[in-house]
Amino acid sequence: MARSRMILHLSTFQWEGGAAVAASRLNQALRKHGVDSQMLVYRAQRTESGVTAFADSSWKEKLFWARFSAERLRFLPHEKDKSVRFAFSPAAVGVPIERHPLVQRADVINLHWINFGFISLTGLERLFALGKPVVWTMHDMWAFTGGCHYSRGCEQFHGHCQFCPYLKNPGAYDLSFEIFEKKKQFLTHAPLTFVSPSRWLCQLIQKAALTRHLPAHTIPNPIDTTIFCPKNKTELREKLGLPVDKKLVLFTGANTQDPRKGFIYFEEAINMLALKDKMGEVIFFGKSQPDAYQKLQWPVHDLGKLSDIVRIAEAYAAADVLVVSSLEDNLPNTVMEAMACGTPVVGFENGGIPEMIDHLTNGYVVDYQSAESLAVGIKWVLENSATEKLSENARQKVLETYAEEVIAQKYEDLYQSLT
């Protein structure tokens, strides 16, 4: 009897960061859908069926940190300042991924976020040389740039990366130029198909000099709608120690103080609202500094860094609105998580966010980098969430667009076309 087709997902992390979460959810969704889907990560945060850790011993764990450090040290002499330290990946260091038994056995390889010492540029070249079909699910812009994960408005990747704004000494033949050249060598004839969770990023793939010749598809990330679902807000708030008689505004992220998350606009918007009334309070969860929220004029409830998925879903369901003020984002997990819980979302008109929020239907799309517009959007949702059926509409959008069975079928159809 012929062996069933095996799909192998490669990701640096298992559940750490939005890209890893999306990759793990896809692996789970495919397995539920009957696909032989496996995931190989550098470090596993927990034991999970269908997931294998490359660092499966104490000495390999130490090697992970050694490679991570070596990767950062490669960039250190070039970085403009500390704010860009983890926003640029030279991919100079990696593991011999092409030799791993799961890679050797795979019929289709699905790349995700593979930086920080997992797969180097040389490793990618060797992986493509195996001749297996490769799908690359893009969680940021790195595949087609000279090293940055988000270009922050720079469009050099349309032609050739150079004079990189992330670098201390940008020039015609700087580090971004060097990395771009290396990528060009192996991307020209790679057996590669790109998938973007958002139409926004897919359009960039089709315009970028490194990738415009390769096929690209838009398939969103999946979400388990049985975990992320609406719940009784009063009961949840009592359980979480939150006020039951206030409007609660949620702000979250893996690192809420990352400049890309646009917290300064959120802070300004909340303080604008606070000048007029005291109707609301703020919920946070995620990594942050102890004094990060001192300037906010509404009371703050910091739930800390949540790792339990049930607690995360409860935090979303307890809120009246989620605010996403990201300056650059692909298809944020936070938006679909909140909407799956019936919580409307207010977000800037950039990246894939406007594809998720249907303006005045399940949330509010606001003018980019405008704290005033953000305040207007928050106020509108808080005042109209009940009468406009925003909660029901938000949940329905997720069920129709991002549910596991919907996304698993789209990926299965793509894999079938490649083998």
C-alpha positions in Angstrom: 0.0 0.0 0.0 1.4 3.4 -1.0 2.5 5.7 1.8 0.3 8.8 2.3 1.8 12.2 1.4 3.7 13.8 4.4 3.8 17.5 4.8 6.6 18.9 7.0 6.4 22.4 8.6 9.7 24.1 9.6 9.5 26.8 12.2 12.2 28.1 14.7 9.7 28.2 17.5 6.6 26.1 18.4 4.3 28.6 20.2 6.6 31.6 20.9 5.5 34.6 18.8 2.7 35.2 16.3 4.4 33.3 13.4 5.0 30.2 15.5 1.4 30.3 16.8 0.1 30.5 13.2 2.4 27.6 12.0 1.4 25.4 15.0 -2.3 26.1 14.4 -1.9 25.1 10.7 -0.2 21.9 11.6 -3.0 21.1 14.1 -5.7 22.0 11.6 -4.2 19.8 8.9 -3.9 16.8 11.3 -7.5 17.2 12.3 -8.4 17.3 8.6 -6.7 13.9 8.1 -3.5 15.1 6.5 -0.1 13.5 7.5 1.3 16.8 8.8 4.4 17.0 10.9 6.2 20.0 12.4 10.0 20.3 13.0 10.9 23.2 15.3 14.2 24.2 16.8 12.9 24.4 20.3 9.6 22.9 21.5 7.9 24.6 24.4 5.7 21.6 25.1 5.1 18.0 24.1 2.6 17.8 21.3 1.6 15.1 18.8 3.1 15.7 15.4 5.8 18.1 16.7 9.5 17.2 16.8 12.2 19.4 18.4 15.6 19.6 16.6 17.1 20.5 20.0 16.2 17.2 21.6 19.0 17.0 24.1 20.7 19.3 26.6 23.7 19.9 24.5 21.6 20.7 21.4 19.7 23.1 23.6 23.0 24.8 24.4 23.9 24.8 20.7 20.6 26.6 20.0 21.7 29.5 22.2 25.2 29.5 20.8 23.8 29.7 17.3 21.3 32.4 18.3 24.1 34.4 19.8 26.3 33.9 16.8 23.5 35.1 14.5 23.0 38.3 16.6 26.8 38.9 16.7 26.9 38.7 12.9 24.5 41.7 12.8 25.8 43.6 15.8 28.6 45.6 14.0 26.0 46.7 11.4 23.0 47.6 13.5 22.0 51.2 13.5 20.8 51.1 17.2 19.2 48.7 19.6 15.7 49.3 18.3 16.4 47.3 15.2 18.4 44.4 16.8 15.7 41.8 16.2 14.1 43.4 13.2 16.9 42.3 10.8 18.2 38.8 10.3 21.4 38.0 8.3 20.7 34.3 8.4 24.4 33.6 8.6 24.1 30.7 11.1 21.9 27.6 11.0 21.6 23.8 11.4 22.2 21.1 8.7 18.4 20.9 8.3 18.6 19.1 5.0 20.0 16.0 6.7 17.2 15.6 9.3 15.2 12.3 8.8 11.9 14.2 8.7 13.2 16.5 5.9 14.4 13.4 4.0 11.0 11.7 4.4 8.8 14.8 3.6 6.9 15.0 0.3 6.2 18.7 0.7 8.2 21.1 2.9 6.3 24.1 4.3 8.6 26.9 5.6 7.4 29.3 8.2 9.5 31.7 10.3 13.0 30.1 10.3 15.4 32.8 11.5 17.5 33.2 14.8 19.9 30.5 14.0 17.6 27.7 12.7 18.0 27.8 8.9 20.7 29.9 7.3 20.9 31.2 3.7 23.2 28.3 2.9 20.7 26.0 4.6 17.9 27.3 2.4 20.0 26.7 -0.7 20.7 23.1 0.3 17.0 22.6 1.2 15.9 23.8 -2.2 18.6 21.6 -3.8 16.7 18.5 -2.6 14.2 19.2 -5.4 11.2 18.7 -3.1 8.2 21.0 -3.5 8.5 23.8 -1.0 5.7 26.1 0.2 6.8 29.2 2.1 4.1 30.6 4.3 5.1 34.3 4.8 4.7 35.8 8.2 6.6 38.9 7.4 8.7 40.4 4.5 12.0 38.7 5.2 12.0 36.3 2.2 12.2 39.1 -0.4 14.3 41.7 1.4 18.0 42.1 2.2 17.4 41.1 5.8 14.6 43.2 7.4 11.4 41.6 8.5 9.4 44.7 7.8 10.7 47.4 5.5 9.2 50.4 7.4 8.3 52.1 4.2 11.5 51.3 2.3 10.9 50.0 -1.2 14.4 49.0 -2.3 13.3 45.4 -2.5 11.4 46.3 -5.6 14.7 46.5 -7.4 17.8 45.6 -5.3 18.3 46.2 -1.5 21.1 48.6 -0.6 21.4 51.8 1.5 19.5 49.9 4.1 17.9 52.2 6.8 18.4 49.5 9.5 22.2 49.7 9.1 24.8 51.8 10.9 26.6 52.5 7.6 24.2 52.1 4.7 25.7 52.0 1.3 25.6 50.7 -2.2 27.2 47.4 -1.2 26.2 47.1 2.4 25.0 44.0 4.3 21.5 44.2 2.8 23.0 44.2 -0.7 25.1 41.2 0.2 22.2 39.2 1.6 20.0 40.2 -1.4 22.6 38.8 -3.8 22.8 35.5 -1.9 19.0 35.1 -1.9 18.9 35.9 -5.6 21.3 33.0 -6.4 19.0 30.3 -4.9 15.6 31.8 -5.4 16.0 32.1 -9.2 15.3 28.4 -9.8 13.9 27.3 -6.4 11.0 24.7 -6.4 9.1 27.3 -4.4 5.5 28.5 -4.0 4.6 31.3 -1.6 1.6 31.6 0.6 0.6 34.9 2.2 -2.0 35.0 4.9 -3.0 38.5 3.7 -3.6 39.9 0.2 -1.4 42.9 1.2 1.7 40.7 1.6 0.8 38.6 -1.4 0.8 41.8 -3.5 4.3 42.7 -2.2 5.6 39.2 -3.1 4.4 39.7 -6.6 6.1 43.1 -6.9 9.4 42.2 -5.2 12.4 41.6 -7.5 13.4 38.4 -5.7 10.0 36.7 -5.8 7.9 38.2 -8.6 8.7 35.2 -10.9 7.4 32.7 -8.3 3.8 31.6 -7.8 2.0 33.2 -4.8 -1.3 32.5 -3.1 -3.3 34.1 -0.4 -4.5 31.7 2.3 -5.3 33.1 5.8 -4.1 31.5 9.1 -6.5 29.1 10.8 -8.0 29.4 14.3 -9.8 26.9 16.6 -13.2 28.4 17.0 -14.1 25.9 19.8 -11.5 27.5 22.1 -11.8 31.0 20.9 -15.5 31.6 21.3 -17.9 34.0 23.0 -18.5 33.5 26.7 -20.6 35.3 29.4 -18.7 38.6 30.0 -20.0 39.1 33.6 -18.9 35.6 34.7 -15.5 36.0 33.0 -14.9 39.4 34.5 -15.7 38.2 38.0 -13.3 35.2 37.5 -10.5 37.5 36.2 -11.0 40.2 38.8 -12.2 42.8 36.3 -15.0 45.3 36.7 -18.4 44.2 35.5 -19.8 47.7 35.1 -17.2 49.3 32.9 -16.4 49.3 29.2 -13.1 47.4 28.9 -10.6 48.2 26.1 -7.9 45.5 25.3 -4.4 46.0 24.0 -2.1 43.0 23.6 0.8 41.5 21.8 3.9 39.2 22.3 5.7 42.4 23.2 3.4 45.4 23.8 6.3 47.8 23.9 7.6 46.8 20.4 7.5 50.2 18.5 5.9 48.4 15.6 2.8 47.7 17.8 2.1 51.5 17.9 1.5 51.7 21.6 2.1 55.5 21.6 -1.0 56.0 19.4 -3.1 53.8 21.7 -1.9 55.7 24.7 -2.7 59.1 23.1 -6.2 57.9 22.0 -7.1 56.6 25.4 -6.0 59.8 27.1 -8.1 61.8 24.5 -11.2 59.7 25.6 -10.3 60.1 29.3 -10.6 63.9 28.9 -14.3 63.6 28.1 -15.5 60.8 30.3 -14.5 57.9 32.6 -16.6 55.3 30.9 -13.7 52.9 30.2 -10.8 51.0 31.6 -7.9 49.2 29.9 -6.8 45.5 29.9 -3.3 44.4 28.9 -1.7 41.1 28.5 1.7 40.3 27.0 5.3 41.1 27.7 5.8 44.7 28.9 7.8 46.9 31.2 6.5 47.5 34.7 6.1 51.3 34.2 4.8 51.1 30.6 1.2 52.2 31.4 1.8 54.9 34.0 0.7 57.7 31.6 -2.7 56.2 30.8 -5.6 58.2 32.2 -8.0 55.3 32.4 -7.5 52.5 35.1 -5.3 49.7 34.0 -5.7 45.9 34.5 -2.5 44.1 33.5 -3.0 40.3 33.2 0.7 39.8 32.5 2.2 37.4 30.0 -0.4 34.7 29.3 0.7 31.3 28.0 -2.4 29.2 28.6 -4.7 29.3 25.5 -7.9 29.1 27.6 -6.8 32.1 29.7 -6.0 34.0 26.5 -9.4 33.3 25.0 -11.0 34.4 28.3 -9.2 37.7 28.2 -10.5 38.4 24.7 -14.0 37.4 25.5 -14.0 39.6 28.6 -13.2 42.8 26.7 -15.6 45.1 24.8 -13.1 46.0 22.1 -9.6 45.1 21.0 -7.4 47.9 19.7 -4.7 47.0 17.1 -2.5 50.1 16.4 0.3 48.1 14.6 2.3 50.2 12.2 3.1 47.1 10.1 1.4 43.8 10.3 0.5 40.8 8.1 -2.6 39.1 9.3 -2.5 39.5 13.1 -3.6 36.5 15.2 -4.9 38.9 17.8 -7.5 40.3 15.4 -9.0 36.9 14.5 -8.7 35.7 18.1 -10.7 38.6 19.4 -13.3 38.4 16.6 -13.7 34.6 17.2 -14.6 35.5 20.8 -17.2 38.0 19.6 -15.1 41.0 20.5 -15.0 43.8 17.8 -11.7 45.2 16.8 -10.5 48.8 16.0 -7.3 48.9 13.9 -5.2 51.1 11.6 -5.7 50.9 7.9 -2.4 49.1 7.1 -1.2 45.6 6.1 -3.7 42.9 6.3 -5.8 44.5 9.1 -8.4 46.1 6.8 -9.0 42.7 5.2 -10.1 41.3 8.6 -12.1 44.2 10.0 -15.2 45.1 8.0 -15.7 48.8 8.8 -18.8 49.5 10.8 -19.8 45.9 10.5 -17.6 44.0 12.9 -15.3 46.8 14.0 -13.8 50.1 12.9 -10.9 50.8 10.5 -9.1 54.0 11.4 -6.8 56.4 9.7 -3.1 55.2 9.7 -1.0 56.7 12.5 -3.8 58.9 13.8 -4.5 58.8 17.5 -7.5 61.0 17.0 -9.0 58.6 14.5 -8.2 55.7 16.8 -10.1 57.5 19.7 -13.1 58.0 17.4 -13.1 54.3 16.4 -12.9 53.1 20.0 -15.7 55.4 21.1 -17.9 54.3 18.2 -17.5 50.6 19.0 -18.1 51.1 22.7 -21.3 53.1 22.0 -22.6 50.9 19.2 -21.5 47.3 19.9 -24.9 46.2 21.0 -27.2 48.0 18.5 -25.0 47.2 15.5 -24.6 43.5 16.3 -20.8 43.9 16.0 -20.1 40.9 18.2 -22.2 38.5 16.1 -20.8 39.8 12.9 -17.2 39.5 14.2 -17.8 35.8 15.1 -19.4 35.0 11.8 -16.5 36.5 9.8 -14.1 34.2 11.6 -16.3 31.1 11.1 -16.6 31.8 7.3 -13.0 32.9 6.7 -10.5 31.5 9.3 -12.0 28.4 10.7 -9.7 25.3 10.8 -11.6 23.2 8.3 -11.8 26.1 5.8 -8.0 26.8 5.8 -7.0 23.1 6.0 -8.9 22.4 2.8 -7.2 25.3 1.0 -3.7 24.1 2.0 -4.6 20.5 1.1 -5.7 21.6 -2.3 -2.4 23.5 -2.8 -0.2 20.5 -1.6 -2.2 18.2 -4.0 -1.4 20.5 -6.9 2.4 20.3 -6.2 2.8 16.5 -5.9 
